């Protein structure tokens, strides 16, 4: 049975493990530059802030964390900053449940719209969001990340460049 709930600090390790595992496939260069303990600490902080700036929601199946979504609020817009689902449970409505949960939270927080940035090469992700009623806004951006090793800049490594497109949806009834 699946349970969707607000995350708590004890979920940080499982969230960081899921994120790092997924990013080994979707963002391998970036994943290599991350330090697991730093990612976990960042999740503890994001989870415990629970204020007007955002929320973290998890999905558990039979007590095992299988998905996570994070939303940040900025005026009338809820920005989905992360949606990760374990590969073995994809296409089993986990992502839909998480997206609906953060949409409810955003709406209750006064948001009228939601948006997110998606790597332009993630066609499966784009198809998923479009099936949920999202559409490209036309906005694009290029994100450049400087690689690090154990949190220290590695000037010898090339920068990681990612081209992204914005997707949006309305929360109006």
N, C-alpha and C positions, 0 to 999 in steps of 0.2 A: 504494500500500500504506500502511496506517495503522500508526503506531508510537506506543504510549503509554509514557511514561517520566517519571522525576522531572525537574522543571524545573531548569535551571541559570541563573546570573545573566545569561548572554547571551540568554536568552529574554525578559527583562523588557520590552524594547521591543515585541516582537511581542505579548506578553500584554497590555500596556497599550493597544496599538492595537486589539486585538480587543475588550477590555473597553469602551473609550471608544466604539468604533463601535457595539457592541450597545447600550450605555446611551443613545446618542443616540435610539434607538427606544424602549427599555423604561423608561428613567428620564431623559427629556430635561432636566428642570429640574436634576437633580443633575449630569448630564453637563456641562452648561454651566458649573457652578460648579467643576469640577475642572480642575487644571492638569496637562497631559500629563507634564511632567518630574517633577512630584511623584508622580503615579501610578506612573510608571516606577521612581522611586527607592524607593517603598514595595514594589514587586514585587521589586526587587533584595534588599531587606532580608528580605522574607518567604521568598524562595527560599534565601538563604544562611544563615538561622538553622538549618535542618535539625536540629531537636532534638526533645525530647519534647513540644513544643507544637504541631507540625503539619508539613504537607508541601504542596507544590504539584506537580501532575502536569499534563503537557501531552500533546496528541495532535497528531502531525504526519501529513500526507498528502503523500507525494512531497516531503518536506523542508520543507513549509510548515505553520506552526502553524495549526491549525484549531479547537482547543479547549483549555480549561484548567479545572482543578478545584482547589480549595484546601480542605483539611480541617485543623481545629484539634482538639486533644485536651483533654478535661477529665474526668479520672477514667475512668469507663467509657463516656463518651459522646464520639463523634466528631461535631463540628459542621461540616457542609459550609458554608463561608462564601462560596463562589463556584463556579458551574458556568456556563461560557459556551462556546457553539459558534457558529462562523461561520455566518451564515444560508444560504449556498450549499451547506452540507453537512449541514444539519439533516435528521433522519429517515433518516440513513445510519449509525446506531449509534455515532456519536462520543460522544454524551452517555452512552449506556449503558456504553461502554468506560471512560470517565473515572470514572463513578460506581462501577463495579465495582473499578477500580484503587484509588480512595480507600477503598472498603469493605475491601479486602484490607489496605491499610496500617493502617487503624483497628483492624481485628481483630488484626493482628500487634502492635499497640501496646497491646493489652489492652482495647480498647473492646468493649462488649457491644451497644451501640445507636448509631445515628446519628440526627442531627436536622438540620433546616435551617429557616430562616424564608423564606417566599415571599410576595411582594406578593399580596394577595387578588384583585387584578384579573388576575393571570397565570394564566388558566384553562388555557392550553395547557401551561404549565409544571407545573401541578398534575396534569393528565392524564398527562404524561410520568412524573412521580414515582410516581403511583398505579399506572401500568403496570409499574413496577419494584418494586412491593411496599411502597411507602411509604403511610402513612395520616395524616390529620390527627389531631393529639393532642388538639385542643380548645383549646389555648392560643393566644391572640392577643396582639398588641402593636401599639402605634402608635409609629412612629419619626418624630421631627421633626428635620430637618436645617436648620441655618442656612446660607443661600447665602453663597458667598464669590466674590470676584473676585480672581484672581491670589493666592489664599491668604489674602486679607484679608476680614474680615466685611463684608458689604454690608447694613447696617442698613436700607436703603431697600427691600430686596426681601422679599417675604413668605417665611415659613418653608416648607419642603417637608415635607409630611406624607404618610406612607405607612402603610397598614394592612396588617399581615402576619399570616399564620397559620403555626403550626409543623407540620411534617410529620416523622414519625419512622419508623424501621424497626429491626428487630432483626437483629443479626449472629450470633445463635445458630444453630448448624447444625441 
